[in-house]
């Protein structure tokens, strides 16, 4: 593959997104990376009760609130109520984005508070191919080639739901060439040994890269 075609992720650059999906986990810390993404977003889609926190912290309404509305307290002008319980509010918000042609949203507020919601949000986002950004790092879905521009020593974890995943790597303290993914977390808690970490994965995995 031509290097220019390989997705590049720069840890020193604030990810920018026209559309942000704000889930109802821990609200982004003021001044942190997710806060700055939220502040500069062109469009904010809140999952249910996240709208209350967003309105309180930013002093304005989200562009749209999507969910079953079981935890929504305030009154908002643009609410899309989806009563079915087969999917969670993050999935409902994502489907609303797709139906409106809002491509590649970034997910904030997916972690914290209830651990079961954290796990469900993170791995649903992986299935949907979405990036999740927290106050401490980001989860990036990778399938095929990807390059991460990071500092030496940056914590990096790879989560592979499919045990048939095969991977090669460059720039990791513990290389993943030929690694057998015996479980979801068998390639977690690695770290960068170079400024650029390159990965090639046969299946979609989630790469977690901590912020400096």
N, C-alpha and C positions, 0 to 999 in steps of 0.2 A: 504493500500500500504506500502511495505517495505520502510523505510526512505531512504535507499541507492538508491532507484529507483526514488525518487522525485527530479526533476530538482533543482539545487542549484545555486543561483546567489550571488556572493560576491562583495559588493560595493567597497571593498578595493583592489580588484584585477583588473588589466587592462585586459579587454576581448581580447583574442587572436583569430585571424582568418587567415586561409590560404588565403581566398579570400575576398577582400573588393570591394564593389560597391561604387564608389564615385559619388554622384549626384551633380547637379550644383547649389546648394544653397550656403549658407555661407561656405567658406573654413574653415576647422578646424584651431583653434587657435594654434599657435606654442607652443609646450610644453604641451598642454592639452591632455586629454585622447584620443580623436579621432586622433589627430596628431600622438601620439605614436602608436596607432593601425595601422595607415596608413604607418608609417615608418617601422614597423616590418612585414607588410603583405607579404605573399609569392607571391601574385598575385593581381594586381590592375586593375579593370574594370571601366573605366570612362564613365559616361553618357554624350555623346556629348561634349558640351563646357567645362565641368569639366576637360577635358584633358588639355586645355590651362593653367588653373590655377595650375593643378598638375605639369605639365612640368616646369612652371615658378617657383613654390615654391620648388620643389624637384630636379630640374635640370636633370630630366630623363623622358623618355616616359612611359606612362602606358602600361601594357601588351596588352590591347585591348581597343578600343574606340567603343562604341555601341550607336546608335541612328539615328534620321533622319538627323543629321548633319546640321541642320538649324542654329545652333549657334557656330559651330566649326570654328575656325579661323586658327589654325596652321596646319601643314602637319605632319601626323603621319604614321608610317609604317603599323600598323595593325588597320584598320578601318572597322567595320561591319556596313554598312548603311542599315537601315530598314525604308523604306519610308512610310509605312502605318501609319495612324494617329488615329487608333482606341485605341491605348495604348500609354502611355507616355514612356520616355526614360528609366525610372527606370524599368518598366515592360519589356522593350526590353532587357535591360542588364541582368535582372534576367533570362529571357528565354534563353539567350545566355549561362549563367552559367550552367543552367540545362542541356542544350544540350551537354555541354562538361563534364558533371559529376562533376562540381565544387559545392559541396554541402554546405549548411548553410553559405552563405556569410553574412557578416555584412555590414549594409548600413551606410555610412557617408555622410555628406553634404546634408542631406535631408531637412533641415529646414533653415529658414532665407531667406532674400531677398523677393521674392513674396509669400504672405500669401496663395494664392490659390495653388501654387506649394507645399508649406509646408503641407497643409492639404491633398492634393492628395497623396503625397509621403508617409506620415505617415500611412494613412489608407490603401493604397495599400500594403505597407509593412506588415501591420497586416493581410490582406487577404492572403498574400503569406507566412505568418509565419516567417517573418524576424525580427531580432533585429535592431533597429535604435539607433545609439549612437551620441549624440550631445556634445557640449562643456559643457553643464550644467547637463546632465543626460542621461538616456537611456530608450527607450521604448522596453519592452519585451513582446512578445505574450505569453499568458498563457491559456491553456485549460487543466483542470484537476488540479493536485497538483503542487505547486511550493513553494520554500522557498527562501527568500531574506535575506542575512546577511548584516545588515546595522547598523548604529549608531542610538541610541535613538534620536528622533526628526527629522529624515530624512524625507523630504517631499515625499509623495507617492500619486499617483493618479491612479484610475482605470477607463478606458473608455470601455464601453460595448455597441457595436453597436446593439446587439440583446436584446430587452426589456424582453425576456423570460429568460435571464440569472439568475441563482441562484448561490449564493456564500456564503461560510463561511470563516472566517478569524481569525487569532490569531496574536497579536502583533501590532494591529492598535489602534490609539487613539479613533477612532470611528469605532467599529466593523461593518462588512458587513453581518453578519449572518441575513438572511431573508430580506436583503435590496431589495427594489423594484427599478429596474433600469428604472425609468420613462423617462429618456433621456440619451443621450450619456455621459454627463458629471456629472451625479448626484452623482457619487462616486469620484469626483476629490477633490484635496486639502485636503487630509488626511495626517497623519504623523505617523511614527513608535513610539510605546510606549515600544518597546523591541528591543533587538539586532537582533532577528530573526522574520521576518514577514512571516507567513504561509498563503497561500491562496488555496482554492479549488473552481474551477469555472466549472459550467456545460456547458458553451459555451466559445468560444475563446474571450478573452478580451485583451486589451493592458494595461500593468502595466508600469507606468512611475515612475522611481526612480531617484531622484536628486542626483548628486554627492555632497560630503561634501565640 
